[in-house]
Amino acid sequence: MPAIIEIMKHFILLFVLLITCHFSYAQEPRNFSAGIPKDLSEAEFSKVTKMYLELTHTDAYKAQRKASFTLYRKFPRGTNYDALLTEADFTKWLSENLPLTAFKTAEEAITMRRELIEMKTKFIDDNPEIFDLVKRANAEQLLVILAPELRPVELQH
């Protein structure tokens, strides 16, 4: 059970960081106003919380979540995923630690990571209304909105 909690913590961190990176480095930036406060109104907060929960029941969400778990289960316990956020860091870590993983080759791991990032980016791009609101949520609101991420995969039907 502690392993599942640890994996979920890393998944949440990765998911939030991917969202942040996506909005920071999107190739076609949306028309976000620089003056938008980092806070949602009660109506927006209620709306996005409900929308995100509904989103967790979609096939696209389940597929990207399964892909995340498939990738991260191949790493040894205790891996510091924070140090693997860039492809360069990921590749360097693999070159030094590949025998500790369940990957057959570094290319397999790099391909799985790229596919996961593409899947998550498409997921975010396909749901702009939700993720535009998520981007504006403060830390407390974000914890409530992303609460479904804390549920084990087995409980999500």
Residue frames relative to the residue before (quaternion, step in Angstrom):
aa qw qx qy qz dx dy dz
M 1.0000 0.0000 0.0000 0.0000 0.00 0.00 0.00
P 0.6428 0.5090 -0.3475 0.4549 3.67 0.92 -0.75
A 0.6089 0.5535 -0.3602 0.4394 3.60 1.06 -0.64
I 0.6385 0.5150 -0.3287 0.4680 3.60 0.97 -0.79
I 0.6498 0.5100 -0.3187 0.4648 3.57 0.92 -0.85
E 0.6519 0.5137 -0.3112 0.4630 3.57 0.97 -0.86
I 0.6465 0.5067 -0.3133 0.4766 3.58 0.95 -0.87
M 0.6676 0.5018 -0.3087 0.4551 3.58 0.91 -0.88
K 0.6092 0.5398 -0.3563 0.4590 3.60 1.02 -0.71
H 0.6802 0.4780 -0.2893 0.4745 3.55 0.92 -0.91
F 0.6219 0.5379 -0.3399 0.4565 3.58 1.02 -0.74
I 0.6547 0.5048 -0.3149 0.4663 3.58 0.89 -0.90
L 0.6437 0.5141 -0.3222 0.4664 3.57 0.92 -0.88
L 0.6711 0.4921 -0.3018 0.4652 3.57 0.85 -0.94
F 0.6511 0.5274 -0.3154 0.4455 3.57 0.91 -0.91
V 0.6709 0.4820 -0.2955 0.4799 3.59 0.88 -0.93
L 0.6668 0.4937 -0.3079 0.4656 3.58 0.95 -0.82
L 0.6335 0.5153 -0.3352 0.4699 3.59 1.02 -0.71
I 0.6220 0.5211 -0.3380 0.4769 3.57 1.01 -0.77
T 0.6629 0.5054 -0.3013 0.4629 3.57 0.88 -0.97
C 0.6729 0.4880 -0.2988 0.4689 3.58 0.87 -0.94
H 0.6344 0.5440 -0.3373 0.4335 3.56 0.94 -0.85
F 0.7199 0.4334 -0.2577 0.4770 3.56 0.83 -0.94
S 0.6519 0.5143 -0.3195 0.4566 3.58 1.12 -0.52
Y 0.8225 0.2351 -0.0735 0.5126 3.56 1.00 -0.85
A 0.2559 0.7892 -0.5250 0.1900 3.59 1.16 0.41
Q 0.5136 -0.6626 0.4507 0.3067 3.57 -0.98 0.83
E 0.7692 0.1779 -0.1100 0.6038 3.56 1.06 -0.71
P 0.2008 -0.8278 0.5067 0.1334 3.58 0.16 1.23
R 0.4377 -0.6660 0.5355 0.2796 3.51 -1.10 0.76
N 0.5914 -0.5882 0.4211 0.3563 3.55 -1.26 0.23
F 0.0883 0.7949 -0.5893 0.1146 3.55 0.47 1.22
S 0.3675 -0.7180 0.5476 0.2228 3.53 -0.94 0.87
A 0.4846 -0.6765 0.4726 0.2902 3.57 -0.88 0.94
G 0.6982 0.4938 -0.2732 0.4405 3.60 1.14 -0.52
I 0.4162 0.7066 -0.4829 0.3071 3.61 1.24 0.10
P 0.4154 -0.7143 0.4966 0.2658 3.59 -0.77 0.96
K 0.4650 -0.6608 0.5149 0.2865 3.57 -1.19 0.61
D 0.5863 0.5090 -0.3720 0.5087 3.52 0.62 1.20
L 0.2663 -0.7519 0.5778 0.1727 3.57 -1.04 0.72
S 0.5059 -0.5968 0.5117 0.3549 3.54 -1.17 0.54
E 0.6683 -0.4906 0.3522 0.4343 3.59 -1.21 0.27
A 0.6512 0.5140 -0.3206 0.4571 3.58 0.98 -0.81
E 0.6616 0.4929 -0.3084 0.4736 3.61 0.93 -0.87
F 0.6414 0.5349 -0.3152 0.4507 3.56 0.98 -0.90
S 0.6606 0.4991 -0.2993 0.4743 3.58 0.90 -0.91
K 0.6590 0.5265 -0.2976 0.4471 3.56 0.94 -0.96
V 0.7247 0.4382 -0.2630 0.4621 3.60 0.73 -1.03
T 0.5935 0.5543 -0.3725 0.4491 3.61 1.08 -0.59
K 0.6731 0.4776 -0.2850 0.4874 3.57 0.95 -0.90
M 0.6632 0.5140 -0.3080 0.4484 3.59 0.90 -0.91
Y 0.6650 0.5014 -0.3107 0.4580 3.58 0.94 -0.87
L 0.6231 0.5304 -0.3391 0.4641 3.57 0.99 -0.79
E 0.6534 0.4991 -0.3080 0.4786 3.59 0.95 -0.86
L 0.6265 0.5574 -0.3253 0.4371 3.56 1.05 -0.81
T 0.6380 0.5505 -0.3273 0.4275 3.58 1.07 -0.70
H 0.6555 0.4968 -0.3111 0.4762 3.58 1.25 -0.19
T 0.5314 0.6396 -0.4046 0.3804 3.60 1.27 0.02
D 0.6160 -0.5516 0.4178 0.3763 3.55 -1.24 0.46
A 0.6291 0.5451 -0.3389 0.4384 3.60 1.00 -0.78
Y 0.6496 0.5044 -0.3132 0.4748 3.58 0.96 -0.85
K 0.6774 0.4983 -0.2960 0.4530 3.56 0.84 -0.98
A 0.6464 0.5258 -0.3209 0.4502 3.60 1.01 -0.77
Q 0.7022 0.4428 -0.2919 0.4751 3.59 0.85 -0.87
R 0.6179 0.5289 -0.3505 0.4643 3.59 1.08 -0.59
K 0.6445 0.5098 -0.3147 0.4750 3.58 0.99 -0.84
A 0.6410 0.5224 -0.3188 0.4633 3.59 1.00 -0.83
S 0.6233 0.5359 -0.3358 0.4600 3.58 1.04 -0.74
F 0.6931 0.4681 -0.2816 0.4704 3.56 0.82 -0.97
T 0.6148 0.5447 -0.3492 0.4509 3.59 1.02 -0.72
L 0.6649 0.4979 -0.2956 0.4719 3.57 0.95 -0.89
Y 0.7605 0.4245 -0.2323 0.4330 3.58 0.65 -1.08
R 0.5734 0.5743 -0.3881 0.4368 3.59 1.17 -0.30
K 0.6295 0.5508 -0.3273 0.4395 3.57 1.23 -0.37
F 0.6106 0.5394 -0.3492 0.4630 3.58 1.28 -0.11
P 0.5491 -0.6044 0.4445 0.3683 3.58 -1.13 0.51
R 0.6221 -0.5375 0.4226 0.3815 3.52 -1.22 0.57
G 0.7903 0.3100 -0.2358 0.4731 3.55 -1.01 0.83
T 0.3850 0.7233 -0.4925 0.2932 3.61 1.23 0.15
N 0.3478 -0.7237 0.5614 0.2004 3.56 -0.98 0.90
Y 0.2109 -0.8235 0.5175 0.0980 3.58 -0.01 1.30
D 0.5330 0.6257 -0.4062 0.3993 3.59 1.19 -0.44
A 0.6854 0.4827 -0.2734 0.4716 3.58 1.11 -0.67
L 0.6926 0.4800 -0.2605 0.4712 3.61 1.26 -0.09
L 0.3484 0.7915 -0.4584 0.2053 3.59 1.18 0.32
T 0.7258 0.3528 -0.2535 0.5334 3.61 0.99 -0.63
E 0.6020 -0.5692 0.4046 0.3872 3.57 -1.14 0.52
A 0.6201 0.5446 -0.3491 0.4439 3.59 1.04 -0.71
D 0.6721 0.4768 -0.2978 0.4820 3.60 0.91 -0.88
F 0.6247 0.5447 -0.3239 0.4562 3.56 1.03 -0.83
T 0.6782 0.4933 -0.2778 0.4685 3.56 0.89 -0.99
K 0.6457 0.5132 -0.3184 0.4673 3.58 0.94 -0.87
W 0.6522 0.5138 -0.3182 0.4575 3.59 0.89 -0.94
L 0.6544 0.5181 -0.3133 0.4530 3.59 0.94 -0.89
S 0.6493 0.5258 -0.3333 0.4370 3.59 0.94 -0.83
E 0.7161 0.4317 -0.2439 0.4913 3.57 1.14 -0.61
N 0.8174 0.2882 -0.0941 0.4899 3.60 1.10 -0.65
L 0.2970 0.8034 -0.4860 0.1735 3.61 1.22 0.09
P 0.6629 0.5111 -0.3427 0.4265 3.66 0.83 -0.77
L 0.6376 0.5359 -0.3262 0.4471 3.61 1.19 -0.42
T 0.6596 0.5100 -0.2898 0.4700 3.57 1.28 -0.33
A 0.5027 -0.6204 0.5017 0.3327 3.55 -1.36 0.00
F 0.4446 0.6718 -0.4684 0.3629 3.59 1.24 0.35
K 0.4595 -0.6718 0.5057 0.2861 3.57 -1.08 0.74
T 0.7903 0.0165 0.0216 0.6121 3.56 1.08 -0.82
A 0.6146 -0.5205 0.4310 0.4069 3.54 -1.30 0.28
E 0.6104 0.5664 -0.3495 0.4295 3.59 1.04 -0.74
E 0.6115 0.5449 -0.3470 0.4569 3.58 1.04 -0.76
A 0.6794 0.4900 -0.2869 0.4648 3.58 0.89 -0.95
I 0.6615 0.5050 -0.3072 0.4616 3.58 0.91 -0.91
T 0.6449 0.5152 -0.3154 0.4682 3.58 0.98 -0.84
M 0.6553 0.5038 -0.3187 0.4639 3.60 0.90 -0.89
R 0.6500 0.5136 -0.3177 0.4613 3.59 0.95 -0.84
R 0.6596 0.5057 -0.3105 0.4614 3.60 0.89 -0.91
E 0.6562 0.5081 -0.3113 0.4630 3.58 0.95 -0.87
L 0.6402 0.5170 -0.3210 0.4689 3.57 1.02 -0.78
I 0.6557 0.5004 -0.3154 0.4692 3.59 0.90 -0.86
E 0.6439 0.5086 -0.3204 0.4734 3.60 0.97 -0.82
M 0.6475 0.5214 -0.3126 0.4595 3.57 0.97 -0.87
K 0.6865 0.4726 -0.2826 0.4748 3.59 0.89 -0.93
T 0.6312 0.5249 -0.3356 0.4619 3.59 1.00 -0.75
K 0.6520 0.4943 -0.3099 0.4843 3.59 0.96 -0.85
F 0.6167 0.5521 -0.3312 0.4530 3.58 1.01 -0.83
I 0.6756 0.4729 -0.2824 0.4900 3.58 0.92 -0.91
D 0.6720 0.5044 -0.2954 0.4547 3.60 0.91 -0.92
D 0.6760 0.4947 -0.2879 0.4642 3.59 1.09 -0.70
N 0.7550 0.3036 -0.1670 0.5567 3.59 1.27 -0.25
P 0.0382 0.8674 -0.4958 0.0168 3.58 0.84 0.95
E 0.6092 0.5626 -0.3719 0.4173 3.61 0.97 -0.73
I 0.6757 0.4878 -0.2915 0.4696 3.57 0.92 -0.92
F 0.7574 0.4147 -0.2349 0.4464 3.57 0.69 -1.06
D 0.5423 0.5625 -0.4146 0.4666 3.61 1.20 -0.26
L 0.6691 0.4691 -0.2888 0.4990 3.57 1.04 -0.77
V 0.6165 0.5409 -0.3480 0.4542 3.60 0.97 -0.80
K 0.6364 0.5472 -0.3268 0.4345 3.58 0.96 -0.86
R 0.7242 0.4419 -0.2397 0.4720 3.57 1.04 -0.74
A 0.5123 0.6668 -0.4150 0.3474 3.60 1.22 -0.26
N 0.4201 -0.6647 0.5447 0.2916 3.54 -1.11 0.67
A 0.7423 -0.4355 0.2657 0.4344 3.59 -1.28 0.21
E 0.6622 0.5000 -0.3141 0.4614 3.61 0.91 -0.84
Q 0.6598 0.4999 -0.3049 0.4709 3.57 0.94 -0.88
L 0.6378 0.5471 -0.3237 0.4348 3.56 0.98 -0.86
L 0.6289 0.5379 -0.3345 0.4509 3.59 1.00 -0.75
V 0.6751 0.4713 -0.2930 0.4860 3.59 0.99 -0.77
I 0.6491 0.5267 -0.3199 0.4460 3.58 0.91 -0.91
L 0.7678 0.3695 -0.1847 0.4897 3.57 0.87 -0.98
A 0.3037 0.7897 -0.4855 0.2199 3.60 1.26 0.19
P 0.6103 0.5537 -0.3850 0.4157 3.67 0.93 -0.62
E 0.5582 0.6091 -0.3871 0.4093 3.61 1.18 -0.44
L 0.6340 0.5606 -0.3212 0.4250 3.57 1.17 -0.52
R 0.5672 0.5911 -0.3868 0.4234 3.57 1.24 -0.31
P 0.4988 -0.6302 0.4906 0.3365 3.59 -0.99 0.75
V 0.6358 -0.5518 0.3856 0.3777 3.56 -1.13 0.70
E 0.6394 0.5608 -0.3356 0.4050 3.59 0.96 -0.84
L 0.6891 0.4815 -0.2859 0.4599 3.61 1.11 -0.58
Q 0.6295 0.5365 -0.3391 0.4482 3.58 1.21 -0.23
H 0.0544 0.8037 -0.5869 0.0818 3.53 -0.47 1.23
